[in-house]
Amino acid sequence: MAVYTLLDGTDIERILENYRVGTLRRFTGIADGLANSNYRVETDEGAFILRLLERQSRDQASFELRVLAFLAARDFPVPRPIPNREGTLLGRYRGKDIALFSFIEGEMLREIHPPHLRQVGGTLARMHLALGTFPERRPNDYERPFLERELAALFERLPASYHPLLERLRGRLAQTADRAKIDGLPQGIIHGDLFVDNAKFSGDRLCGILDFEVAAWGRYLFDVATCLLDWCAPWPAPSPARLLDPVKVAAFLTGYEAVRPLEAIERAQLLDEMRMSALRFTLCRLTFLADTQDRSDAILPPNKDFREYLEKLEFLDT
């Protein structure tokens, strides 16, 4: 989540007039994340998240809202989309698409321990299985053609000082994609971005999975790889050789495989899938850097340094 478009109290009140959620009490911008502007909104009837679409397309947001409604109806701990007075989940304000969600109380973990990881792994596996009956598909944004287009755009958008890095990433992408054997890997609707800051806990209990903005059809293994690189690889690392914590990796995989055991082909491809995830998020954060270079009004997330995933990629290549 993030804030690119600044709203005042009058803006929020006008937006809420089209929802049956009570009268505004207070609101605040949320600085985490990359893709959209987000506000926590409190009314006399509860707390909500207001989103204004920035980088996310209307089609992408509509798909996400349907995925969330599907999961919420099956008692998964996800934000519930709130329909407006017209009965639709997407509205418009000042030329931007908007959506309102229930707010999930809880906190992001500051210290991650094996019991937390087993819960996250198990919940992710259950979501994968449940979404196996979701009747729609949407292409994802981490396959080689998409990443190659993103790289090409970055050569145009970032200063020349970044070009040597982009050339290195182009070579890494070609090498990893050529080596990976992705045919036959189990697929379905995936979260695509299940980072530590996209989960909430109440005490030691997982109570919320957030930010399905890039949910799409893809390899389940990509979700697993992404979780391992974030939940089990704290950054900055204690030392380059200790970037990936084996105890945390084992705990996450134990939780996941208690629900959906990995197939042999998935185990064989896990390392390359982690490399693809590291490449994807390095490029994603570089794109965010390009997006915000000229946005003096943006509230920048403090924890989205592209160098984190660059280091993780280099670790995976050792």
N, C-alpha and C positions, 0 to 999 in steps of 0.2 A: 504494500500500500504506500501511497505518497500523496503530496499535494502539489499540483501544478497550477490549478485554477483556484484563485482565492475568492471565497464567498464571505459575505457578512451576515449578520443576523436577519436582516430583511430578506436576503436571498433564501436563506434556509426556511424562513416562515412561508415564503411564497411557494417553495417546493412542497412543503408539508401540507399545504392546503389541498393538494391533490391526493392525499393519503389519509386513511382513517387511523391515525396513530397518536392523536392528542395534540396538545399545545407545547411548543418549544420552550424548554427551560434553559438549556445550555448546549454548546457545541464546541468541538475542537478539531483541528486538522491532525491527520495521522501521517507521520513522516516516513514510516517504513515502506519498502516496496519500490516498484518500478513503473507499472503500466498505467495507472489511473490516479485521479485525485480522489481522496477518501477523507470522510469526516465521521467522527463519532457524534451522534445527535441524541440528546436526552430530552424526552417529553414527559408529560405527566402520566403517560401510560407505559413508559419503558425506555430502553436504550436501543439504538439502531445504528447501522452503518450506512451512510449515504455515499454513493460512488458516482463520479462524473467520468465518463469514458474519455481517455486521452489517446493512448496508443492502441487500446483494444478496439477492434471493429465492432459494429453493431451485430453482425452475424456471429462473431466469436462470443460476444456477451450473451446473446440470446441462447446460444448453445450451452454456455456455462449455467445460465439460470435454469434451464431445463434439467441439466445434470443435478444441480443442487436440489431442485424440487423433488426429483426422483429419489435422491439419497435421504432427504429429510423425511419423505413419506415412509421410508424404511428404517427410521429411527437412528440414522447415523448422526454423529455430533457435528453437523455442518450448519452454516448460516442459512436461514430460511428466507427465500425471496418474498418480499411483501408486494402484493398487487396494488396498483393505484386505483383511483375511483372509476377508471374506465375498465378495470379488470385486467390490465396488462402489466407485465413485469418490467418493461422498459418505458421510460417517459422521456421528455425533452425539457431542457431549461437553458435559455441563452445560447441556443444553437448546439448544445451538447446532449448526448444521450445520458440518462441517469437511471440508477436503480437503488432500491432501498432493501436492506437486509436486517434480519434480527441480529442483535449483538450478543455474542457469547461471552459470558463472564469467565474469568480465569486469567492466568498469567503465562507468559512465555518462560520456559525453563532457563534458569541461570546456570544450573549445574545438572548435567545429564548423567544418569546412572542406568545400569542394565535393566531394572524393572520398567523404567520409562521407555526404553528402546523396544522391549518385548511388546509393550502395549501399542506403540506406533507401528511396529512391524505387523502385528496381528490385525490391527484396524485397517491398514493399507491392503492387506491380503483379502480381508472381508469385502472391502470396497471393490477390489478388482473382480471378485466373484459376483457380487451383486450387480455391478455394471455390465456383466456379461449378458444380461437381459435387456439392457438399455437399447432402444430400437434405432438409434441414430449413430452416424459416424461423422467425424470431422478430421481433416488432415492435421497432423501435428507440425510443429515448427522446429524440429531438431534433426530432421533427416539431412543428408548431404546436400541436396539441391538448395534447400532453404539456407543452410549455413553458408554455402558458397555465394549466394546472392547477398547475404548479410555482410560477408567479408568484402565483396566488391563495393558495396555501398560505403563501408567504413573507409576505404581508400579515398573516396571522394569527400567524406565528411570530417575526418580527423586530420590534424596537421601532419605535415610530412615527417615530423619526428616520430610518429607512430608507425610509419610504413615498414621499417625493418621488422617490427613485432608482427605486423599483419602478414608479412611474407612468411615468417616462421610459422604462424598459425595456419596459413594456407597449406604449407607442406605437411604439418601435423595432421590436418584434416584429411588430406589426400591419402596419407600413409595409413591412418587409422581406418578410414572408410574402406580402403582397398583390402585391408586385412580382415575386417570384421565379417563374420558369417551370420547374417541376420535372418536369412530365409528359414522359415520353420519355427521361429521363436514365438511363443504364445503372445497373443495380442488382445486388446480390448480398449475400453476407455480408461485412460490413466490421468492422474492428477497433474504430473509434469513439473511440479514446483514445490514439493513437500519439504521445505526447509524448516529448521527449528522455529523460526519466527512465524511460520504458518501453522503452528499448533499451540493450543492452550491447555494448561493443566490447572486443576483445582486440587491443591496439595500435590499428591503423587498420582492423581487420577487424570487420565487424558479426557478432556471434556470438549475439545473443539479442533476440527481440521478446517483451515481457512484457505482463501485465495485459490479458487479453481479457474482463474482467468485464462490459463493455457491448457485446460483440460481438453483432451483430444484422443483420437484413435492412435494407439501406439503400442510399443512393446512393454509388457509389464516389467521386464527387466530394467528398462530405463528408469522407472520409478524407484526400483530397488537400488540401482546404482546411484541415483541422485541422493537418496536418503543416506546411503553409506558415506558419500563424500561430504555431506553437511553434518549429519548427526554424529558421525563416528570419526570425524577428522577436524578437530578444533583448529582454528587459525587465529593468530600465528601459532604454529606448532612449537612444542618444547624443543624439538630439533628436527632437521629435515628427515632424518631416518625414523622419526616417531610420529609422522603426520597422521597415519591411520591407526586407530586404537583397536587392536585385535579383540579385546574383551568386549568392546562396544559392538564391533562387527558381529561377533558371535551372538550377542544378545538380540540384536535386531533380526538377524536371519533366523534365530530360534523362534521368535515371535511370528515372523512371516510364514515360515515353513510349517508351523503348527497348524496353519489354516490352509495354505497352498504350497506344498513342497515344490521347490524348483526342479525343473526337468534337467536331465544331464546336459542337454545342449545349452541351457541357460547358464549352468555352472561354468561350462567351457568358455562362454562369451562374456562373463561378468566383467573381467578386466577391461576388455575393449569397450564395453558399454559404459564403464566408468570414465574411460578416456573421452568418449563421445559426449558424455554429460559435462565433463570439465571443459571441453571445447565449446559446447553450447553456452555455458554460463559465462565463460570468458568473453565470448562475442556479445552475449546479451548485455553484460555490464559495460563493455566498450560502446555499444549502441546507446545505452543509457547516458554514458558520458557525452557522446555526440549530441544527444537530444537536449541535454541541460547546459551545454556550454554557453548558450546565449540567453538562458532563462534566469534572469536575476530575481524573478518573483517566485521561483520554485523552492520548496523546502526539500533539501537533498537528503536521502537516506544515509545515515552514518556508516552503514555496514555493508556497502555494496561495491567494494574495491575490486576491480577486475584482477588485480595481482593475486588475490586469494586463489582463484581458480587456475590462474597461470602456474602458480606454485604447485597446486595439486596435480595438474597435468604433468609437470616435470617430475614430480614424485612417482606418478604411475609409470613413467617411462624409464625409471631407473631399475 
